[in-house]
Amino acid sequence: MRADTLGCVLAGGEARRMGGGDKTLRMLHGRPLLAHILARLAPQCGTLAISANGDAARFAPYGLPVWPDAVPGMGPLGGVLAALEASPLPFVLTVPGDAPFLPPDLVARLHAGRGAAAVAQAASGGRGHPVIALWPRSLAPALRQALAAGERAVGRFAAAQGVARVEWPGEPFLNINTPEELARARLTPG
C-alpha cells in the first residue's frame, strides 16, 4: 500500500452508449462496478475519493468524498484537476468508473515506472490508457492553466508534462462502455 497516494475514481461520464445514467452503479456479479473498483484500490492507496458531478448523495453508501469537476465541461481532465486540488496526499491515481478488473499492483508499478517523468500512465497491448494514471498533486496549477487554454485531452496534457508508460500483459484495463461489454464482463470471474 502506498500511503502517499489517493485513489480517485472518475465517475463523471454520461454513459450514453449504456443508455444514460451512472455507469459506475451498473451491476456486475451482484455489486456495482464502483464497488469492484474501490475494492481493488483500497489495499493499494492511502485513501479514496470519487470525482462526479450531480447529486453526491447517490454515492453516500461508500462513505467517500465526492468532488465535482473543478472546471465543468472539460471531460475527465476536470475530474483529474478536482482530485489534484482536493487531495491531501502528494500523489493521485485516477481510474475510470468502468474498469472493474484493475490489477492489484497498479499503484506500486506506476510509482516504480514513473522514474523522472511527471506522470505514469498504464498501458496494455501496446495501447496507453491515459485516464489510468499516477499524477503528482503539484501538477494542479499547470492543469488548471491548460484547461483555461482549452485543453481537453488527458493524454496530450500528460505528454506535455512528461509521461512514462508502464505496460501490463493481457488486458487488465477492460472498460465497460456498452451493454454488450457488461454482458461479456459478467462471464469473467469477479
TIKE-907831 format. One record per residue: residue in three letters; x, z, y of N, C-alpha, C in turn. Coordinates in nm, 2 decimals, always signed. Atoms other than C-alpha are relative to their C-alpha. Layout:
N
REC   residu       nu       nw       nv      cau      caw      cav       cu       cw       cv
REC      ALA        X        Z        Y        X        Z        Y        X        Z        Y
...
This chain:
190
REC   residu       nu       nw       nv      cau      caw      cav       cu       cw       cv
REC      MET    +0.08    +0.00    -0.12    +0.00    +0.00    +0.00    +0.09    +0.00    +0.12
REC      ARG    -0.07    +0.00    -0.13    +0.12    -0.08    +0.35    -0.08    +0.07    +0.10
REC      ALA    +0.07    -0.08    -0.09    +0.01    +0.20    +0.58    +0.01    -0.06    +0.14
REC      ASP    -0.01    +0.06    -0.13    +0.12    -0.02    +0.88    -0.09    -0.12    +0.02
REC      THR    +0.07    +0.12    -0.01    -0.13    -0.29    +0.81    -0.15    +0.03    -0.01
REC      LEU    +0.14    -0.01    +0.00    -0.50    -0.31    +0.90    -0.05    -0.13    -0.07
REC      GLY    +0.07    +0.12    +0.06    -0.71    -0.55    +0.68    -0.13    -0.03    +0.07
REC      CYS    +0.13    +0.04    -0.07    -0.98    -0.73    +0.87    -0.06    -0.12    -0.07
REC      VAL    +0.08    +0.11    +0.06    -1.25    -0.94    +0.71    -0.07    -0.07    +0.11
REC      LEU    +0.07    +0.09    -0.10    -1.36    -1.23    +0.93    -0.13    -0.04    -0.05
REC      ALA    +0.14    +0.02    +0.06    -1.73    -1.23    +0.86    -0.09    -0.06    +0.10
REC      GLY    +0.08    +0.05    -0.10    -1.85    -1.42    +1.16    -0.05    -0.14    -0.02
REC      GLY    +0.04    +0.14    +0.03    -1.92    -1.76    +1.00    -0.15    -0.01    +0.00
REC      GLU    +0.15    +0.03    +0.00    -2.27    -1.92    +1.03    -0.05    -0.04    -0.13
REC      ALA    +0.04    +0.03    +0.14    -2.28    -2.02    +0.66    -0.10    -0.11    +0.00
REC      ARG    +0.09    +0.11    -0.01    -2.45    -2.35    +0.75    -0.02    -0.07    -0.14
REC      ARG    +0.01    +0.07    +0.13    -2.36    -2.50    +0.41    -0.07    +0.09    -0.11
REC      MET    +0.07    -0.09    +0.09    -2.51    -2.19    +0.24    -0.14    +0.01    +0.04
REC      GLY    +0.14    -0.01    -0.04    -2.84    -2.23    +0.42    -0.02    +0.10    +0.11
REC      GLY    +0.00    -0.10    -0.11    -2.75    -1.98    +0.70    +0.01    +0.14    -0.05
REC      GLY    -0.01    -0.15    +0.03    -2.73    -1.60    +0.71    +0.15    +0.04    -0.02
REC      ASP    -0.14    -0.06    +0.03    -2.43    -1.38    +0.62    +0.05    -0.04    -0.13
REC      LYS    -0.06    +0.04    +0.13    -2.22    -1.54    +0.36    +0.06    +0.12    -0.07
REC      THR    -0.06    -0.12    +0.06    -2.04    -1.21    +0.31    -0.09    +0.09    -0.08
REC      LEU    +0.10    -0.08    +0.07    -2.36    -1.05    +0.19    -0.06    -0.07    -0.12
REC      ARG    +0.05    +0.07    +0.12    -2.43    -1.31    -0.08    +0.05    +0.08    -0.12
REC      MET    -0.03    -0.08    +0.11    -2.43    -1.15    -0.42    +0.09    -0.08    -0.10
REC      LEU    -0.08    +0.05    +0.10    -2.16    -1.21    -0.68    +0.03    +0.12    -0.10
REC      HIS    -0.02    -0.10    +0.11    -2.15    -1.01    -1.01    -0.06    +0.14    +0.05
REC      GLY    +0.08    -0.12    -0.03    -2.41    -0.76    -0.87    +0.05    +0.07    +0.13
REC      ARG    -0.05    -0.06    -0.13    -2.22    -0.69    -0.54    +0.01    -0.11    +0.10
REC      PRO    -0.02    +0.10    -0.11    -2.20    -0.86    -0.20    +0.15    -0.05    +0.00
REC      LEU    -0.14    +0.05    -0.01    -1.89    -1.09    -0.15    +0.09    +0.10    +0.08
REC      LEU    -0.08    -0.09    -0.09    -1.78    -0.84    +0.12    +0.05    +0.12    -0.08
REC      ALA    -0.04    -0.12    +0.09    -1.77    -0.55    -0.14    +0.12    -0.04    -0.08
REC      HIS    -0.11    +0.05    +0.08    -1.54    -0.76    -0.36    +0.13    -0.01    +0.08
REC      ILE    -0.12    +0.02    -0.09    -1.31    -0.84    -0.07    +0.06    +0.14    +0.04
REC      LEU    -0.05    -0.13    -0.05    -1.29    -0.48    +0.06    +0.06    +0.07    -0.12
REC      ALA    -0.06    -0.06    +0.12    -1.22    -0.36    -0.30    +0.14    -0.05    -0.02
REC      ARG    -0.13    +0.06    +0.02    -0.93    -0.60    -0.32    +0.10    +0.05    +0.11
REC      LEU    -0.09    -0.03    -0.12    -0.79    -0.50    +0.03    +0.03    +0.15    +0.01
REC      ALA    -0.02    -0.15    -0.02    -0.84    -0.12    +0.02    +0.13    +0.06    -0.06
REC      PRO    -0.13    -0.06    +0.05    -0.54    -0.04    -0.21    +0.12    -0.06    +0.07
REC      GLN    -0.12    +0.06    -0.06    -0.32    -0.27    +0.00    +0.02    +0.03    +0.15
REC      CYS    +0.00    -0.02    -0.15    -0.40    -0.17    +0.36    -0.02    +0.14    +0.04
REC      GLY    +0.02    -0.13    -0.05    -0.38    +0.14    +0.57    -0.14    +0.03    +0.04
REC      THR    +0.14    -0.02    -0.04    -0.73    +0.09    +0.70    -0.06    -0.14    +0.00
REC      LEU    +0.07    +0.13    +0.01    -1.00    -0.18    +0.70    -0.10    -0.01    +0.12
REC      ALA    +0.10    +0.03    -0.11    -1.24    -0.34    +0.96    -0.06    -0.13    -0.03
REC      ILE    +0.08    +0.12    +0.02    -1.49    -0.62    +0.98    -0.01    -0.06    +0.14
REC      SER    +0.02    +0.07    -0.13    -1.49    -0.88    +1.26    -0.13    -0.09    -0.02
REC      ALA    +0.13    +0.07    +0.01    -1.85    -1.01    +1.30    -0.08    +0.01    +0.13
REC      ASN    +0.09    +0.00    -0.11    -2.09    -1.10    +1.58    -0.14    +0.04    -0.05
REC      GLY    +0.14    -0.04    +0.04    -2.46    -0.99    +1.59    -0.01    +0.15    -0.03
REC      ASP    +0.03    -0.14    +0.03    -2.61    -0.67    +1.47    +0.10    +0.07    -0.10
REC      ALA    -0.10    -0.06    +0.09    -2.33    -0.45    +1.33    -0.06    +0.09    -0.10
REC      ALA    +0.07    -0.09    +0.10    -2.59    -0.23    +1.15    -0.01    -0.06    -0.14
REC      ARG    +0.01    +0.06    +0.13    -2.60    -0.48    +0.87    +0.12    +0.03    -0.09
REC      PHE    -0.12    -0.04    +0.07    -2.25    -0.37    +0.77    +0.01    +0.16    -0.01
REC      ALA    -0.01    -0.15    +0.00    -2.33    +0.01    +0.81    +0.03    +0.06    -0.14
REC      PRO    -0.03    -0.07    +0.13    -2.32    +0.08    +0.43    +0.15    +0.00    -0.03
REC      TYR    -0.15    +0.00    +0.03    -1.94    +0.00    +0.44    +0.08    +0.11    +0.08
REC      GLY    -0.07    -0.11    -0.08    -1.86    +0.27    +0.70    +0.13    -0.04    +0.07
REC      LEU    -0.12    +0.05    -0.06    -1.61    +0.05    +0.87    -0.03    -0.04    +0.15
REC      PRO    +0.02    +0.05    -0.14    -1.56    -0.05    +1.24    -0.04    -0.15    -0.01
REC      VAL    +0.04    +0.14    -0.01    -1.73    -0.38    +1.32    +0.03    -0.05    +0.14
REC      TRP    -0.04    +0.04    -0.13    -1.57    -0.57    +1.60    -0.05    -0.15    +0.03
REC      PRO    +0.05    +0.13    -0.03    -1.74    -0.87    +1.77    +0.12    -0.08    +0.05
REC      ASP    -0.10    +0.08    -0.05    -1.53    -1.17    +1.87    +0.04    +0.04    +0.14
REC      ALA    -0.05    -0.03    -0.13    -1.31    -1.09    +2.17    -0.03    -0.10    +0.10
REC      VAL    +0.04    +0.11    -0.08    -1.38    -1.43    +2.31    -0.10    -0.08    -0.08
REC      PRO    +0.10    +0.06    +0.08    -1.71    -1.56    +2.19    +0.01    -0.16    +0.00
REC      GLY    +0.00    +0.14    +0.02    -1.75    -1.92    +2.06    +0.13    -0.07    -0.03
REC      MET    -0.13    +0.06    +0.03    -1.39    -1.97    +1.96    +0.03    +0.00    -0.15
REC      GLY    -0.03    +0.01    +0.15    -1.43    -1.96    +1.58    +0.08    +0.12    -0.04
REC      PRO    -0.08    -0.11    +0.06    -1.20    -1.75    +1.37    +0.10    +0.06    +0.09
REC      LEU    -0.10    -0.06    -0.09    -0.94    -1.71    +1.64    -0.06    +0.11    +0.09
REC      GLY    +0.06    -0.11    -0.08    -1.19    -1.50    +1.84    +0.00    +0.13    -0.08
REC      GLY    -0.01    -0.12    +0.09    -1.21    -1.26    +1.54    +0.14    +0.05    -0.02
REC      VAL    -0.14    -0.04    +0.01    -0.83    -1.26    +1.50    +0.04    +0.08    +0.12
REC      LEU    -0.03    -0.07    -0.12    -0.80    -1.16    +1.86    -0.07    +0.14    +0.01
REC      ALA    +0.07    -0.13    +0.00    -1.06    -0.89    +1.83    +0.08    +0.10    -0.09
REC      ALA    -0.07    -0.09    +0.09    -0.87    -0.74    +1.54    +0.14    +0.04    +0.05
REC      LEU    -0.13    -0.04    -0.06    -0.53    -0.76    +1.71    -0.01    +0.09    +0.12
REC      GLU    +0.02    -0.09    -0.11    -0.66    -0.59    +2.02    -0.06    +0.13    -0.03
REC      ALA    +0.06    -0.13    +0.04    -0.85    -0.32    +1.84    +0.08    +0.08    -0.10
REC      SER    -0.07    -0.07    +0.11    -0.61    -0.24    +1.56    +0.08    +0.11    +0.05
REC      PRO    -0.09    -0.11    -0.03    -0.44    +0.10    +1.57    +0.13    -0.02    -0.07
REC      LEU    -0.13    +0.02    +0.08    -0.17    -0.04    +1.33    +0.07    -0.12    +0.05
REC      PRO    -0.09    +0.10    -0.05    +0.12    -0.27    +1.41    -0.02    -0.14    -0.06
REC      PHE    +0.03    +0.13    +0.07    +0.01    -0.55    +1.16    -0.15    -0.01    -0.03
REC      VAL    +0.13    +0.03    +0.04    -0.32    -0.71    +1.09    +0.00    -0.11    -0.10
REC      LEU    +0.02    +0.10    +0.10    -0.41    -0.90    +0.78    -0.14    -0.05    +0.02
REC      THR    +0.13    +0.06    -0.01    -0.70    -1.14    +0.83    -0.03    -0.08    -0.13
REC      VAL    +0.05    +0.07    +0.12    -0.91    -1.28    +0.54    -0.14    -0.05    +0.04
REC      PRO    +0.14    +0.04    -0.02    -1.23    -1.48    +0.54    -0.10    +0.08    -0.08
REC      GLY    +0.10    -0.08    +0.07    -1.55    -1.32    +0.43    -0.06    -0.07    -0.12
REC      ASP    +0.05    +0.07    +0.11    -1.60    -1.57    +0.15    +0.11    -0.02    -0.11
REC      ALA    -0.11    +0.01    +0.10    -1.28    -1.52    -0.06    +0.01    +0.12    -0.09
REC      PRO    +0.01    -0.13    +0.07    -1.37    -1.26    -0.32    +0.11    +0.02    -0.11
REC      PHE    -0.10    -0.01    +0.11    -1.07    -1.32    -0.56    +0.14    +0.02    +0.06
REC      LEU    -0.13    -0.02    -0.07    -0.78    -1.22    -0.32    +0.10    +0.07    -0.10
REC      PRO    -0.10    -0.06    +0.09    -0.46    -1.13    -0.51    +0.04    +0.14    +0.04
REC      PRO    -0.03    -0.14    -0.03    -0.36    -0.76    -0.54    +0.14    +0.02    +0.06
REC      ASP    -0.13    -0.01    -0.07    -0.01    -0.84    -0.40    +0.00    -0.07    +0.13
REC      LEU    +0.01    +0.08    -0.12    -0.14    -1.02    -0.09    +0.08    +0.06    +0.12
REC      VAL    -0.06    -0.06    -0.12    -0.02    -0.78    +0.18    +0.15    +0.02    -0.03
REC      ALA    -0.14    -0.02    +0.03    +0.31    -0.70    +0.01    +0.08    -0.13    +0.01
REC      ARG    -0.07    +0.13    +0.01    +0.41    -1.06    -0.05    +0.00    -0.07    +0.14
REC      LEU    -0.01    +0.06    -0.13    +0.31    -1.17    +0.30    +0.10    +0.07    +0.09
REC      HIS    -0.10    -0.07    -0.07    +0.52    -0.89    +0.45    +0.14    -0.05    -0.04
REC      ALA    -0.13    +0.04    +0.06    +0.81    -0.98    +0.22    +0.04    -0.15    +0.04
REC      GLY    -0.03    +0.14    -0.03    +0.78    -1.35    +0.30    +0.00    -0.04    +0.15
REC      ARG    +0.01    +0.02    -0.15    +0.74    -1.32    +0.68    +0.14    -0.03    +0.06
REC      GLY    -0.13    +0.02    -0.05    +1.11    -1.30    +0.74    +0.01    +0.01    +0.15
REC      ALA    -0.01    +0.00    -0.15    +1.19    -1.38    +1.11    -0.12    -0.06    +0.07
REC      ALA    +0.12    +0.06    -0.06    +0.86    -1.56    +1.16    -0.10    +0.10    +0.05
REC      ALA    +0.10    -0.09    -0.06    +0.59    -1.41    +1.37    -0.12    +0.03    -0.10
REC      VAL    +0.12    +0.00    +0.09    +0.31    -1.49    +1.12    +0.04    -0.04    -0.14
REC      ALA    -0.02    +0.05    +0.14    +0.30    -1.51    +0.74    -0.14    -0.04    -0.04
REC      GLN    +0.13    +0.07    +0.04    +0.03    -1.74    +0.60    +0.00    -0.02    -0.15
REC      ALA    +0.01    +0.03    +0.14    -0.09    -1.76    +0.24    -0.02    -0.15    -0.02
REC      ALA    +0.01    +0.14    +0.04    -0.06    -2.09    +0.06    -0.02    +0.00    -0.15
REC      SER    +0.01    +0.02    +0.15    -0.15    -2.22    -0.29    -0.03    -0.15    -0.02
REC      GLY    +0.01    +0.14    +0.03    -0.14    -2.56    -0.45    +0.05    -0.09    +0.11
REC      GLY    -0.06    +0.08    -0.11    +0.07    -2.68    -0.16    -0.08    -0.01    +0.12
REC      ARG    +0.10    +0.00    -0.12    -0.21    -2.61    +0.09    +0.00    +0.14    +0.06
REC      GLY    +0.01    -0.12    -0.07    -0.20    -2.35    +0.36    -0.14    +0.05    +0.02
REC      HIS    +0.13    -0.07    -0.03    -0.48    -2.10    +0.42    +0.01    +0.08    +0.13
REC      PRO    -0.03    -0.06    -0.13    -0.45    -2.03    +0.79    -0.06    +0.13    +0.04
REC      VAL    +0.07    -0.13    -0.03    -0.71    -1.75    +0.81    +0.05    +0.11    -0.08
REC      ILE    -0.06    -0.11    +0.08    -0.54    -1.56    +0.53    +0.14    +0.02    +0.04
REC      ALA    -0.13    -0.01    -0.07    -0.25    -1.44    +0.74    +0.03    +0.14    +0.04
REC      LEU    -0.04    -0.13    -0.05    -0.05    -1.14    +0.85    +0.05    -0.03    +0.14
REC      TRP    -0.03    +0.02    -0.14    -0.02    -1.11    +1.22    +0.06    +0.13    +0.06
REC      PRO    -0.04    -0.12    -0.08    +0.18    -0.86    +1.44    -0.10    +0.02    +0.11
REC      ARG    +0.09    -0.03    -0.10    -0.05    -0.69    +1.68    +0.05    -0.04    +0.14
REC      SER    -0.07    +0.04    -0.13    +0.20    -0.78    +1.96    -0.04    -0.15    +0.04
REC      LEU    +0.04    +0.13    -0.04    +0.06    -1.14    +1.95    -0.13    -0.01    +0.08
REC      ALA    +0.13    +0.00    -0.06    -0.26    -1.04    +2.11    +0.00    -0.07    +0.14
REC      PRO    +0.00    +0.07    -0.13    -0.16    -1.14    +2.47    +0.02    -0.15    -0.01
REC      ALA    -0.03    +0.14    +0.01    -0.03    -1.48    +2.36    -0.13    -0.07    -0.06
REC      LEU    +0.12    +0.06    +0.05    -0.35    -1.54    +2.16    -0.11    +0.00    +0.10
REC      ARG    +0.10    +0.00    -0.11    -0.58    -1.44    +2.45    +0.03    -0.11    +0.10
REC      GLN    -0.03    +0.11    -0.09    -0.39    -1.68    +2.67    -0.03    -0.14    -0.06
REC      ALA    +0.02    +0.13    +0.07    -0.41    -1.96    +2.41    -0.15    -0.03    -0.01
REC      LEU    +0.15    +0.02    +0.00    -0.79    -1.91    +2.38    -0.05    -0.04    +0.14
REC      ALA    +0.04    +0.04    -0.14    -0.82    -1.92    +2.76    +0.03    -0.15    +0.03
REC      ALA    -0.04    +0.14    -0.02    -0.64    -2.26    +2.74    -0.08    -0.09    -0.09
REC      GLY    +0.09    +0.08    +0.09    -0.90    -2.38    +2.48    +0.05    -0.02    -0.14
REC      GLU    -0.05    +0.01    +0.14    -0.70    -2.34    +2.16    -0.11    +0.06    -0.10
REC      ARG    +0.10    -0.04    +0.10    -0.94    -2.31    +1.86    +0.05    +0.00    -0.14
REC      ALA    -0.06    +0.02    +0.13    -0.72    -2.39    +1.56    +0.09    +0.11    -0.04
REC      VAL    -0.08    -0.11    +0.05    -0.59    -2.09    +1.37    +0.14    -0.05    -0.04
REC      GLY    -0.13    +0.04    +0.05    -0.31    -2.29    +1.20    +0.09    -0.05    +0.11
REC      ARG    -0.08    +0.05    -0.11    -0.20    -2.46    +1.52    +0.06    +0.12    +0.09
REC      PHE    -0.05    -0.12    -0.08    -0.18    -2.12    +1.71    +0.11    +0.07    -0.08
REC      ALA    -0.11    -0.07    +0.08    +0.02    -1.96    +1.42    +0.13    -0.08    +0.00
REC      ALA    -0.12    +0.09    +0.01    +0.26    -2.26    +1.40    +0.07    +0.01    +0.13
REC      ALA    -0.07    -0.01    -0.13    +0.33    -2.23    +1.78    +0.07    +0.13    +0.01
REC      GLN    -0.07    -0.14    +0.00    +0.43    -1.86    +1.72    +0.11    +0.00    -0.09
REC      GLY    -0.10    -0.01    +0.11    +0.64    -1.93    +1.41    -0.07    +0.05    -0.12
REC      VAL    +0.07    -0.04    +0.12    +0.48    -1.92    +1.07    +0.08    -0.02    -0.12
REC      ALA    -0.06    +0.01    +0.14    +0.61    -1.86    +0.72    -0.11    -0.01    -0.10
REC      ARG    +0.10    +0.01    +0.10    +0.41    -1.99    +0.44    +0.04    +0.06    -0.13
REC      VAL    -0.03    -0.07    +0.12    +0.40    -1.78    +0.13    -0.09    -0.05    -0.11
REC      GLU    +0.07    +0.08    +0.11    +0.30    -1.97    -0.19    -0.04    +0.09    -0.12
REC      TRP    +0.05    -0.07    +0.13    +0.09    -1.83    -0.48    -0.03    -0.11    -0.10
REC      PRO    +0.04    +0.09    +0.10    +0.04    -2.00    -0.81    -0.15    +0.00    -0.02
REC      GLY    +0.15    +0.00    +0.03    -0.31    -2.11    -0.91    -0.08    -0.01    +0.13
REC      GLU    +0.09    +0.01    -0.12    -0.60    -2.08    -0.67    -0.07    +0.14    +0.02
REC      PRO    +0.06    -0.13    -0.03    -0.65    -1.71    -0.58    -0.08    +0.01    +0.13
REC      PHE    +0.06    -0.01    -0.13    -0.79    -1.80    -0.24    -0.13    -0.08    +0.00
REC      LEU    +0.13    +0.07    +0.01    -1.11    -1.97    -0.36    -0.09    +0.06    +0.11
REC      ASN    +0.11    -0.05    -0.09    -1.36    -1.95    -0.08    -0.13    -0.07    -0.03
REC      ILE    +0.13    +0.04    +0.04    -1.72    -1.99    -0.13    -0.08    -0.05    +0.12
REC      ASN    +0.07    +0.06    -0.12    -1.89    -2.23    +0.11    -0.14    -0.06    -0.03
REC      THR    +0.12    +0.06    +0.03    -2.18    -2.37    -0.08    -0.07    +0.07    -0.11
REC      PRO    +0.07    -0.07    +0.12    -2.45    -2.25    -0.33    +0.07    -0.04    -0.13
REC      GLU    -0.07    +0.04    +0.13    -2.27    -2.46    -0.60    +0.13    +0.07    -0.02
REC      GLU    -0.12    -0.07    +0.02    -1.94    -2.29    -0.53    -0.03    +0.15    -0.04
REC      LEU    +0.04    -0.14    +0.04    -2.11    -1.95    -0.55    -0.04    +0.00    -0.15
REC      ALA    +0.03    +0.00    +0.15    -2.26    -2.05    -0.89    +0.12    -0.01    -0.09
REC      ARG    -0.12    +0.01    +0.07    -1.92    -2.15    -1.01    +0.08    +0.13    +0.00
REC      ALA    -0.07    -0.13    -0.01    -1.77    -1.82    -0.89    -0.06    +0.10    -0.09
REC      ARG    +0.07    -0.09    +0.09    -2.03    -1.64    -1.09    +0.05    -0.01    -0.15
REC      LEU    -0.06    +0.02    +0.13    -1.86    -1.79    -1.40    +0.14    +0.07    -0.02
REC      THR    -0.13    -0.06    -0.01    -1.53    -1.62    -1.30    -0.02    +0.15    -0.02
REC      PRO    +0.02    -0.14    +0.02    -1.50    -1.26    -1.43    +0.04    +0.07    +0.13
REC      GLY    -0.02    -0.07    -0.13    -1.52    -1.01    -1.14    +0.11    +0.09    -0.02
